[in-house]
Amino acid sequence: MKPATTRQKVVSILYTILLGVIMGLAAKLVDAPGINPIFDDIGGRLGIWVFVATLLSVFSYSPRVAASKVFAFFGSMLTVYYVYTIWILHFFPAREMLFWGICMVISPFCAYLMWYARGHSLFSTIIASLPITVILSEGYLLRYAYLPIHTHYYLIPFLMGVYLIMVAVLLLLVPEDRKKGVLILILAIILSCMLIYLSVLGRIFGGMNGVL
């Protein structure tokens, strides 16, 4: 396969910025009253963003492009989301901005590593299992979720279904070897059990995420 040209790399990053703008605006719009709370609840958690960032990373031309694309995605998405929040809604959520800003800063390093998830080594298997671990852990913790105003418990099974679909998509698309997919799932289940038992996500993110 011929190496990607500079133009191809730049175009892929520009498309990623456009995706970030669209998803940032969509995440803000579904936050409005009258919108089905399931959309807002998905957008307000880590799972969907880990899912998108993983796909952007593994299908990039190189680890450096993966890092650039994921940083560009979060940068454009968060810019649109919080510009709308501050300028249109006249609300300044400093704590939430700091949380997601930290996520944006560390995202290129995660994306750089995630690019190697499609390899055939043990390292690749471990890397590929990490986003699935986070999604599984957060999906399990949805059983304790207090959706918007403590009145939407009926949505929890639907949200868990969305998380299972994200896991299934990653298992189908990320590993090139189906046998490796089984190993990834087993490792992700083991790691997610450890995260849940030790309350790792809650200790790291401390209430910044809707489920934690």
Disulfide bonds with the S-S distance in Angstrom:
none
